[in-house]
Amino acid sequence: MPRGLPADGVPASLSRRVALRLVLSTASAALLAACGGAATPASPGPTVAPTTPPAAAPKPTAGAAGAAPTVPATTTSAAQPTAAAVPTVTSATPTPAASSQVKTGGTLRVGMVGDITGLDPFVWSPNNSNTVGQVHDQLITFDEKFAPQPRLAESWELSSDNKQIKFNLRKGVQYHNGREFTSDDVKYTLLRAQDPKTLNRATVGPGAAYWSGVDTPDKYTVVLSSDLPRPGAFDSILYLRILDKELTESPDAATRMNGTGAFKFVEWSSGDHITMARNPNYWEPGLPYLNEVDTRIFNDQSSMVVALESSAIDMAFAPSIQDSARLKADPQWNVYNNAELGQYFYLQMNVGSPPLDNKVLRQAIAYAIDRQRFADVIMKGFAGIPKDLPWPTASAAYEADKNNHYAFDLDKARAMVAQSGVADPQFDLAYALASFAGEYAQLAQIIQADLAQIGVQTTLKPQEIAAFTQAGIGVNPPYTGARLSASAFTNVSEPTSHFILSSTFGSAINQSGFYDDAYKALIAATTDEPDPAKRKQGYSKINDYLLDQAYCLVISGYPNILAQAPNVRDLGYYPVLQWTLRTTWMA
C-alpha cells in the first residue's frame, strides 16, 4: 500500500536570515557546456523552499490579491541527508521591509553575459533557466536537504518499494492562454521527454525513462509506475517543466511560450534583451509582485558591472571574481555567493587516446593540481573549499575523509609519471572563453607550470564557447587531451541520479569517453537498493572507484555569485539551479 506524503508549504516571502543564505544561480556558459547534452540548470513555483523555512510571508500592499497559500507538512519515504550550513558571502546585510512595506509593481532590470539558446522549456542552461525558465512550473522542487517541495503537485504518495508514485495536482491552475492545467499535460510532457527524437531532452529524458507506466485516472491525478525500485523517484521529474502540447507541436514554438509560471513571456530580441511580464492569473494569490522583468544581454562581465554601478541595471549575474571581491567590499552593494549548490569545477580527460588512456598518468596529474591555490588565490574564497569528489556536504554521498585524496604533491606525481611508463607525455588543455574565462586561464597556467615540473607538457587551448561545447558532445567526443570546465546535478536526493544527469561522471554518456561494465554494475546495484544504509555503502564504493580511475578530476565547488542594488528584495533560489522572482519586489 502506498504511503501518503502530504507536501510542505513554505510562505512566499523570505526572512532576512534566509535571504542571506539564498544564492541566485549564475552558472556560466562554460557550465552549460559541461552539464550533459543539455547543461545545468528554471521555473518558478508555489513555495520558496531553498534553505530553511522562512518567516511568515508579509502581507501584500494594496493591489496584491493576498498572501501565498500554505499546505500540510511533508515527509519522504527515503531518509534524507542532513544539510550542513551553507556558506554565504555578502557585502552588506539586506534589511527586509516590514510586512506593510512590501511594494507591488515596477520593473526589475537584470544583467547577464551571453544569450539564451532558444525557447524550448526542456533546455537547462543557466541563462535559459534564469530568464525564460520563469515562464514554466515543475511538479516539485527541492529544499536544501534535497527533500521534495510542492509546485504543481500539491501532494504525493510514494509506495514503500519505490516502484510507484502518485501525484495529486493543484486544481484551478491556468496556462497563460487561459487553458486549465491537467494531468494530461503531465503525461504529454513525460512521454515527450521519453521520446528519443525529442530535442534538448538530455536532462529530462533519462529520468522520465524510469517510468514504464504513466496513468491519469482523473484530470488531477498522475500515477507513475516502474518494474524496478526507484529511490531517485523525485530526482527523475525534478527538472521536468510541464509543457503545453498545442504550442509545443505548433510552428510558433520557436517564438512563443505558454506556461503556468509567475511570469509570461513577452519578447526575446536575440543578443539584446528578454522581457517577461506579470502573470495576473498566477495560482499563488498575490504573486508575483513585479510587473515586469527586463533582462539585458551583455557580451562581457566588465560592461555588465559598469551598467550595475551606473544604475542602468539593478542586478548582475556572475560578475568576475575581481569585481565580486571589489563590490563585496563596498557597502552600497549586496553580493551573494554559494558554492554548495551541487556545482563543481573539474578537469576532464579524454581516455580514448594516449597519453591519457593511462590510469597511472591520470593519477599523477591528479596529485599535481594545486586545488588550494585555485580556491584561495584565484577564486578568492568564492568557490568554497577544494575537493576531490563532486558532492555537496548535504549529499548522502559526501565523505569528508575522501575529499583530500589527491593532496597536492609534486614529488609523488613525478614518481607516478615514471611509474606510468609513458615517455614524454604531452596533451592539449582546453577551456572556454565564457564566464570565469580569466579564472580558467589562470588555473590552466598554474596546472601547465606544475605539470612541467613533473615532466608532462601541455598546450593551452582557449576556445570560443560554441567550439568548446561542440568538442565535448557525443558518446566519444572528438577532443583530445583535457578540458577545464564546470558541471552540476549533484543536488539530488539520490546521488546515483548524477550518473544519469551529468556528462562528467555519466555511465551511459560522458565527456571522457569512459565506459566500464564494473562501473555500471556499481551504479545499478546502488540505484536499485531499497535500503538507504546499504545505498550509502554503495556511494562509498563508487567514490573509491571514481578516485581510482581519475578520468574526471574535481577541483572545487562552483560559485553562484549575484551582485545587486539594495532595493531589490526577497529573491528566491531553487536548489535545482534556478532563481525565482515570484516573491521579488523593489523597495
C-alpha positions in Angstrom: 0.0 0.0 0.0 1.4 3.4 -0.8 2.1 5.8 2.0 0.6 9.3 1.9 3.1 12.1 1.7 1.4 15.5 2.2 3.5 18.3 0.9 5.3 21.0 2.9 4.3 24.6 2.1 6.6 27.5 2.7 5.4 31.1 2.7 6.2 33.1 -0.3 8.4 35.8 1.2 11.9 35.2 2.7 13.2 36.3 6.0 16.4 38.3 6.4 18.3 35.2 7.6 17.1 33.1 4.6 17.6 35.9 2.1 21.2 36.0 3.1 21.6 32.3 2.5 19.9 32.2 -0.9 22.0 32.5 -3.9 20.8 33.1 -7.4 22.2 30.8 -9.9 24.8 32.4 -12.1 26.5 29.4 -13.6 28.4 30.4 -16.7 28.1 29.4 -20.3 31.0 27.0 -19.6 28.7 25.3 -17.1 26.3 24.8 -20.0 29.0 23.1 -22.0 29.8 20.8 -19.1 26.5 19.6 -17.8 25.5 16.9 -20.2 23.9 17.2 -23.5 21.6 19.8 -22.0 23.6 21.6 -19.4 22.9 22.6 -16.0 20.2 24.4 -14.6 14.3 27.0 -14.1 10.9 27.6 -13.4 9.0 29.4 -10.8 6.5 27.8 -8.4 4.3 27.9 -5.3 6.8 27.8 -2.5 10.2 29.2 -1.8 11.9 26.2 -0.4 15.6 26.7 -1.0 17.0 26.6 2.5 15.5 26.8 6.0 11.8 27.7 6.3 11.4 31.5 6.1 9.5 33.7 8.4 5.8 34.3 7.8 5.0 35.9 4.5 4.5 39.6 4.5 1.1 40.9 3.6 0.9 42.3 0.1 0.1 46.0 -0.2 -3.0 47.3 -2.0 -3.2 45.8 -5.4 -2.0 42.3 -4.4 -4.6 39.6 -4.1 -3.4 38.1 -0.8 -0.8 36.1 0.9 0.6 32.9 -0.6 -1.2 29.7 0.5 0.3 27.0 2.7 -0.2 23.3 2.6 0.5 20.5 5.1 3.9 19.3 6.2 5.8 16.8 4.1 7.8 13.6 4.9 9.5 11.3 2.4 9.9 7.5 2.3 13.6 7.6 1.9 16.0 9.0 4.6 17.2 12.5 3.6 20.8 13.6 4.3 21.4 16.2 6.9 22.3 19.6 5.4 25.4 21.4 6.6 25.5 25.1 7.0 25.7 26.8 3.6 28.5 29.5 3.4 27.3 32.8 2.2 29.3 35.8 1.1 27.6 39.2 1.4 28.9 42.7 1.3 26.0 44.2 3.2 23.1 42.9 5.1 19.8 43.5 3.3 17.2 45.0 5.5 13.8 43.4 4.8 10.9 45.8 4.9 8.1 45.3 7.4 5.2 43.3 6.0 3.2 46.5 5.4 6.0 47.9 3.3 6.1 45.3 0.5 5.6 47.1 -2.8 3.9 45.8 -5.8 4.7 46.8 -9.4 7.8 48.1 -11.0 10.4 46.6 -13.5 13.4 44.6 -12.4 16.4 45.2 -14.7 18.7 42.2 -14.8 22.1 41.8 -16.5 23.6 38.6 -17.7 26.5 37.7 -20.0 25.6 35.8 -23.1 22.3 35.0 -24.8 19.8 32.1 -24.3 19.8 29.2 -26.8 16.1 29.3 -27.7 12.7 29.0 -26.1 12.5 25.2 -25.6 11.5 24.6 -21.9 13.5 21.4 -21.8 16.8 23.4 -22.1 18.5 23.5 -18.7 21.2 26.1 -19.3 21.9 28.8 -16.7 20.8 31.7 -18.9 17.7 29.9 -20.1 16.7 28.8 -16.6 17.2 32.2 -15.0 15.1 34.0 -17.7 12.5 32.2 -19.7 12.6 29.4 -17.2 10.4 31.6 -15.1 7.6 31.0 -17.6 7.0 27.4 -16.6 6.4 25.4 -13.5 7.6 21.9 -12.5 5.7 19.3 -10.4 8.1 19.7 -7.4 11.3 21.4 -6.4 13.8 20.5 -3.6 14.8 22.2 -0.4 18.4 22.4 0.8 18.1 18.9 2.3 17.1 17.5 -1.1 13.6 16.9 0.2 10.8 17.4 -2.4 8.6 20.5 -2.0 5.3 21.2 -3.8 4.9 23.1 -7.0 2.2 22.0 -9.5 1.9 18.8 -7.5 0.5 19.7 -4.1 1.0 16.3 -2.5 2.1 12.8 -3.4 2.2 9.1 -2.3 5.3 7.0 -2.8 5.0 3.3 -2.5 7.1 1.6 0.1 9.0 -0.4 -2.6 9.8 2.8 -4.6 8.1 1.4 -7.7 5.1 3.8 -7.8 4.4 7.4 -7.1 1.1 9.2 -7.3 1.0 12.9 -7.7 -2.1 14.9 -6.7 -2.1 18.1 -8.8 -3.3 21.5 -7.9 -6.8 22.4 -9.1 -7.6 25.6 -10.9 -4.1 26.3 -12.3 -4.2 28.1 -15.7 -1.8 28.3 -18.5 -1.1 31.8 -19.7 -3.6 31.5 -22.6 -6.3 30.7 -20.0 -6.5 26.9 -20.5 -6.7 24.8 -17.4 -3.6 22.7 -16.4 -4.5 18.9 -16.0 -2.9 15.5 -15.7 -2.9 15.2 -19.5 -0.3 17.9 -19.6 2.0 16.0 -17.2 1.5 12.8 -19.2 2.3 14.5 -22.5 5.4 16.1 -21.1 6.7 12.8 -19.7 6.1 10.9 -22.9 7.8 13.7 -24.9 10.8 13.6 -22.6 11.0 9.8 -23.1 10.9 10.1 -26.9 14.5 9.7 -28.3 13.5 12.0 -31.2 12.8 14.9 -28.8 15.5 17.6 -29.0 17.1 19.0 -25.8 15.9 16.0 -23.7 19.3 15.1 -22.3 18.5 16.5 -18.8 14.8 15.3 -18.6 14.8 12.2 -20.8 16.8 9.7 -18.6 14.7 10.4 -15.5 11.5 10.2 -17.5 12.6 6.8 -18.8 12.4 5.5 -15.2 8.6 5.1 -15.6 7.2 2.4 -17.8 3.6 3.4 -16.8 2.1 6.9 -16.9 -1.6 6.8 -15.9 -4.1 9.6 -15.5 -7.1 8.2 -13.6 -8.6 11.7 -13.5 -7.7 15.2 -14.5 -5.9 16.0 -11.2 -4.0 12.7 -10.6 -0.9 11.2 -12.3 0.4 7.8 -11.3 3.9 6.8 -12.4 5.0 3.1 -12.2 8.1 1.1 -12.7 9.2 -2.5 -12.7 12.3 -1.6 -10.7 12.7 0.2 -7.3 13.3 4.0 -7.9 14.9 5.5 -4.8 15.6 8.5 -7.1 11.9 8.9 -7.9 11.8 12.6 -7.2 15.0 13.2 -9.0 13.5 11.7 -12.1 11.0 14.5 -12.5 12.8 17.3 -10.7 13.8 19.1 -13.9 10.7 18.4 -15.9 9.0 21.7 -16.9 5.4 21.0 -17.8 4.7 21.8 -21.5 1.6 22.9 -23.4 1.1 20.4 -26.2 -0.7 22.7 -28.6 2.1 25.3 -28.6 4.9 22.7 -28.4 3.8 21.0 -31.6 3.0 24.2 -33.5 5.2 26.2 -35.8 5.1 29.0 -33.2 7.1 27.1 -30.6 10.3 28.8 -31.6 8.9 32.3 -31.0 6.2 31.9 -28.3 5.8 30.4 -24.8 2.8 29.2 -22.8 3.4 28.1 -19.3 1.8 28.2 -15.8 4.6 30.3 -14.2 4.6 33.6 -12.4 5.7 35.5 -15.5 4.6 35.5 -19.1 7.0 35.6 -22.0 6.8 38.9 -23.9 9.8 39.3 -26.2 13.3 37.9 -26.9 15.5 40.2 -29.0 18.4 37.9 -29.7 21.7 39.4 -28.3 19.9 42.3 -26.7 17.2 41.7 -24.2 14.5 39.3 -22.9 11.2 40.7 -21.5 8.7 39.0 -19.2 5.5 40.4 -17.7 3.5 39.5 -14.6 1.0 36.7 -14.9 -2.2 38.2 -13.4 -3.8 34.8 -13.1 -0.9 33.0 -11.3 -2.1 30.3 -9.0 -0.3 31.7 -5.9 -2.6 34.5 -4.7 -0.9 37.9 -4.6 2.2 36.8 -6.5 4.3 37.9 -8.3 4.9 41.4 -7.0 6.8 42.7 -10.0 5.1 44.0 -13.1 7.9 43.2 -15.5 11.4 41.7 -15.7 13.8 43.1 -18.3 17.0 41.1 -18.8 19.7 42.8 -20.7 22.3 40.7 -22.5 25.9 41.7 -22.3 29.0 40.5 -24.2 31.3 40.6 -21.2 31.3 40.8 -17.4 33.0 44.2 -17.2 30.4 46.0 -19.2 27.7 44.4 -17.2 29.3 45.6 -13.9 29.6 49.1 -15.4 25.9 49.0 -16.1 25.2 48.0 -12.5 27.4 50.7 -11.0 25.8 53.3 -13.2 22.3 52.2 -12.2 21.4 51.0 -15.7 20.5 47.6 -14.2 19.5 46.5 -10.7 21.1 43.1 -10.6 24.1 41.4 -12.3 24.7 37.7 -12.6 28.1 36.1 -12.5 30.3 39.2 -12.2 34.0 38.4 -12.4 35.8 37.3 -9.2 37.8 40.5 -9.2 34.6 42.6 -9.5 32.8 40.5 -7.0 35.5 41.0 -4.4 35.5 44.7 -5.1 31.7 45.1 -4.9 31.7 42.9 -1.8 33.9 45.4 0.0 31.6 48.3 -0.9 28.6 48.5 1.5 26.3 50.0 -1.2 26.1 46.7 -3.0 24.8 43.3 -1.9 26.9 40.4 -3.1 25.6 36.9 -2.6 27.5 33.7 -3.1 27.1 30.0 -2.5 29.4 27.2 -3.7 27.4 24.4 -2.1 24.7 24.1 -4.7 25.7 20.9 -6.4 28.1 22.5 -9.0 31.8 22.0 -9.3 34.9 22.9 -11.3 36.7 20.0 -12.9 39.5 18.9 -15.2 38.2 16.1 -17.6 40.4 13.9 -19.7 39.6 12.0 -22.9 40.6 8.4 -22.1 40.1 7.3 -25.7 43.6 8.4 -26.9 47.1 8.5 -25.5 48.6 9.5 -23.2 45.5 10.0 -21.0 44.3 6.4 -21.6 46.9 5.5 -19.0 45.3 5.5 -15.5 48.6 5.9 -13.5 49.4 9.0 -15.5 45.9 10.4 -14.8 46.5 9.8 -11.1 49.8 11.6 -11.3 48.1 14.6 -12.9 45.5 14.5 -10.0 48.3 14.9 -7.5 49.8 17.8 -9.5 46.7 20.1 -9.3 47.1 22.7 -6.6 43.4 22.9 -5.6 44.0 25.0 -2.5 45.8 27.7 -4.5 42.9 27.8 -7.0 40.3 28.2 -4.3 42.2 30.7 -2.2 44.2 32.8 -4.7 42.3 32.7 -8.0 38.7 32.3 -6.7 39.4 34.4 -3.5 37.3 32.0 -1.4 34.2 32.3 -3.6 34.5 28.7 -4.7 34.5 27.2 -1.3 36.9 24.5 -0.2 39.0 22.4 -2.6 37.7 18.9 -3.1 38.3 15.6 -5.0 34.7 14.5 -5.2 31.7 16.4 -6.6 29.2 16.0 -3.7 27.9 19.0 -1.7 28.1 18.5 2.1 24.3 17.8 2.2 24.6 14.8 -0.1 24.4 11.3 1.2 27.4 10.5 -0.9 29.6 13.2 0.8 32.7 11.7 2.5 34.9 14.4 4.1 37.8 12.0 4.6 38.0 11.3 0.8 37.9 14.9 -0.3 41.6 15.3 0.1 42.6 12.0 -1.5 44.8 13.8 -4.1 46.6 16.3 -1.9 49.0 18.5 -3.9 52.3 16.6 -4.0 54.6 17.1 -7.0 57.2 14.6 -5.7 54.6 11.9 -5.6 53.2 13.0 -9.0 56.7 12.9 -10.5 57.3 9.3 -9.3 53.9 8.2 -10.7 54.7 9.7 -14.1 57.8 7.4 -14.1 55.7 4.5 -12.9 53.2 5.0 -15.7 55.8 4.1 -18.3 54.6 6.9 -20.6 57.6 8.5 -22.4 57.4 12.3 -22.9 53.7 12.7 -22.0 52.0 15.8 -23.6 48.5 16.9 -24.4 46.2 19.9 -25.0 44.4 21.6 -22.2 41.3 23.5 -23.3 38.9 25.9 -21.6 36.0 28.1 -22.8 36.1 31.8 -23.3 32.9 32.4 -21.3 32.2 33.4 -17.7 35.2 32.8 -15.5 37.4 32.6 -18.6 40.0 34.7 -16.7 40.0 32.3 -13.8 40.1 29.3 -16.1 43.1 30.8 -17.8 44.9 31.4 -14.5 44.2 27.8 -13.4 45.4 26.4 -16.8 48.6 28.3 -16.5 49.2 27.0 -12.9 48.5 23.4 -14.0 50.7 23.8 -17.0 53.6 25.1 -14.9 53.2 22.4 -12.2 52.9 19.6 -14.8 56.1 20.8 -16.5 57.9 20.2 -13.2 56.9 16.5 -13.3 57.8 16.0 -17.0 54.3 16.5 -18.5 53.9 19.1 -21.3 50.6 20.8 -22.0 49.5 23.2 -24.7 46.8 25.6 -23.6 43.8 25.9 -25.9 41.3 28.7 -25.1 38.2 28.2 -27.2 35.0 30.1 -28.1 32.1 28.6 -26.2 30.4 27.2 -29.3 33.5 25.3 -30.4 34.2 24.2 -26.8 30.7 22.8 -26.4 30.8 21.0 -29.8 34.1 19.3 -28.9 32.5 17.7 -25.9 29.4 16.3 -27.5 28.7 12.6 -28.1 29.4 9.2 -26.6 33.0 9.5 -27.8 33.6 13.3 -28.0 36.1 14.5 -30.7 38.5 16.5 -28.5 41.8 15.0 -27.3 43.7 15.8 -24.2 41.9 17.5 -21.3 39.3 20.3 -20.6 38.7 22.7 -17.7 35.0 23.4 -17.1 32.2 23.0 -14.6 29.3 20.7 -14.1 26.2 20.4 -11.9 23.4 17.9 -10.9 24.8 16.7 -7.6 22.0 18.5 -5.8 19.7 15.4 -6.0 18.1 13.2 -3.3 19.6 10.0 -4.8 23.3 10.6 -5.6 23.4 8.0 -8.3 20.9 10.2 -10.3 24.0 12.3 -11.0 25.3 9.5 -13.2 22.2 9.9 -15.4 22.0 13.7 -15.4 25.7 14.7 -15.9 28.1 14.3 -18.7 31.1 14.3 -16.4 30.5 11.0 -14.5 27.7 9.7 -16.6 27.8 6.0 -17.1 25.9 5.9 -20.4 27.5 9.1 -21.9 30.3 11.3 -20.7 32.9 13.7 -22.0 35.8 11.4 -21.2 34.6 8.5 -23.3 35.0 6.4 -20.2 32.7 3.3 -20.2 33.2 0.3 -17.9 30.9 -2.6 -17.0 32.2 -2.7 -13.4 31.3 1.0 -13.0 27.8 0.5 -14.5 27.3 -2.5 -12.2 28.2 -0.5 -9.1 25.8 2.3 -10.1 23.0 -0.2 -10.9 23.4 -2.1 -7.7 23.3 1.1 -5.6 20.5 2.7 -7.5 18.2 -0.3 -7.1 19.0 -0.9 -3.5 15.9 0.0 -1.4 17.8 0.2 2.0 19.2 3.7 2.4 22.0 2.5 4.7 23.1 0.0 2.0 22.8 2.6 -0.7 25.2 4.8 1.3 27.7 1.9 1.3 27.3 1.8 -2.4 28.0 5.5 -2.7 31.3 5.0 -0.9 32.3 2.2 -3.3 31.5 4.4 -6.2 33.6 7.3 -4.7 36.5 4.9 -4.3 36.1 3.8 -7.9 36.0 7.4 -9.3 39.1 8.4 -7.3 41.0 5.4 -8.6 40.0 5.8 -12.3 40.8 9.6 -12.1 39.3 10.4 -15.5 37.5 13.5 -14.3 39.3 15.4 -11.5 37.1 17.6 -9.3 38.8 20.8 -8.2 36.4 22.8 -6.0 32.8 24.0 -5.8 31.5 26.3 -8.4 30.3 29.7 -7.1 26.9 31.2 -7.7 27.5 34.9 -7.4 25.0 37.7 -7.7 25.5 41.4 -7.2 22.5 43.6 -6.7 21.4 47.0 -5.6 20.0 47.1 -2.0 16.5 48.0 -3.2 16.0 44.5 -4.7 14.3 42.4 -2.1 13.3 38.7 -1.5 14.8 36.9 -4.4 14.5 33.1 -4.1 16.6 30.2 -5.2 15.7 26.7 -6.0 18.5 24.1 -5.5 17.6 22.8 -8.9 20.0 25.6 -10.1 17.4 28.2 -10.8 16.5 31.5 -9.2 12.8 32.5 -8.8 11.4 36.0 -9.0 7.9 35.1 -7.7 8.5 36.8 -4.4 10.8 39.6 -5.5 9.9 43.2 -5.1 11.5 46.6 -5.4 11.9 48.8 -2.3 
